[in-house]
Amino acid sequence: MAVIRKLRKKWKCRYLVRRIKNIAKYYGVPDLAVTEEELEEQIIQQIEVLVDELGGTMCHLTKCDYTGRQSKVIEIEYRVEES
């Protein structure tokens, strides 16, 4: 039952974001509201800029463990020295 409630809440939030985006577009301010996916993409782009400034490299990973827990990982490598 809790899973269904979470899904309904997520769907409701997505619906509200879509409505707000449509209203913002109507009034000429389309960047007023962003979805979670758009926000995540913007943050990753900002991280990529910082990695470039450091002169490093970045890779995206998906990590899973034996319990089924899954997460996204961003790995940044810079100032690599070989001995």
Wavefront OBJ file of the C-alpha trace (Angstrom):
o trace
v 0.000 0.000 0.000
v 2.860 2.385 0.807
v 4.358 1.792 -2.634
v 1.081 2.779 -4.293
v 0.934 5.960 -2.199
v 4.509 6.845 -3.209
v 3.713 6.286 -6.880
v 0.568 8.408 -6.675
v 2.527 11.172 -4.977
v 5.252 10.994 -7.660
v 2.675 11.082 -10.473
v 0.898 13.987 -8.807
v 4.191 15.909 -8.514
v 5.001 15.261 -12.169
v 1.525 16.412 -13.184
v 1.908 19.599 -11.156
v 5.335 20.302 -12.649
v 3.924 19.864 -16.165
v 1.069 22.246 -15.349
v 3.444 24.847 -13.880
v 5.716 24.552 -16.942
v 2.731 25.113 -19.259
v 1.607 28.144 -17.265
v 5.161 29.534 -17.215
v 5.459 29.027 -20.978
v 2.115 30.806 -21.471
v 3.389 33.813 -19.520
v 6.742 33.822 -21.315
v 9.006 32.437 -18.575
v 9.597 28.840 -19.696
v 12.545 28.238 -17.322
v 10.432 28.866 -14.229
v 9.908 25.185 -13.403
v 12.097 22.186 -14.168
v 11.549 18.479 -13.668
v 13.799 16.349 -11.465
v 15.389 14.880 -14.580
v 16.131 18.325 -16.043
v 17.567 19.518 -12.736
v 19.769 16.420 -12.472
v 21.000 16.974 -16.041
v 21.841 20.627 -15.289
v 23.778 19.664 -12.152
v 25.759 17.009 -14.033
v 26.599 19.558 -16.744
v 27.878 21.948 -14.066
v 30.007 19.168 -12.574
v 31.440 18.443 -16.043
v 32.481 22.105 -16.354
v 34.253 21.920 -12.976
v 36.007 18.694 -13.991
v 37.238 20.403 -17.184
v 38.579 23.303 -15.095
v 40.454 20.798 -12.929
v 41.835 19.093 -16.026
v 40.362 15.791 -14.926
v 38.072 13.092 -16.206
v 34.642 12.042 -15.087
v 32.705 8.823 -15.538
v 29.154 7.797 -14.643
v 28.603 4.444 -12.950
v 25.630 2.502 -11.674
v 26.401 0.568 -8.508
v 24.410 -2.444 -7.319
v 24.807 -4.594 -4.223
v 23.520 -8.010 -3.201
v 20.389 -6.580 -1.556
v 19.207 -5.068 -4.837
v 20.105 -1.527 -3.807
v 21.058 0.496 -6.857
v 22.659 3.918 -7.016
v 24.310 6.248 -9.489
v 27.924 7.272 -8.930
v 29.963 10.038 -10.488
v 33.699 9.392 -10.300
v 36.108 12.289 -10.839
v 39.814 11.738 -11.385
v 42.332 14.586 -11.492
v 46.011 15.256 -10.773
v 46.942 11.733 -11.756
v 50.606 11.038 -11.048
v 52.472 7.973 -12.167
v 55.367 6.834 -10.037
l 1 2 3 4 5 6 7 8 9 10 11 12 13 14 15 16 17 18 19 20 21 22 23 24 25 26 27 28 29 30 31 32 33 34 35 36 37 38 39 40 41 42 43 44 45 46 47 48 49 50 51 52 53 54 55 56 57 58 59 60 61 62 63 64 65 66 67 68 69 70 71 72 73 74 75 76 77 78 79 80 81 82 83
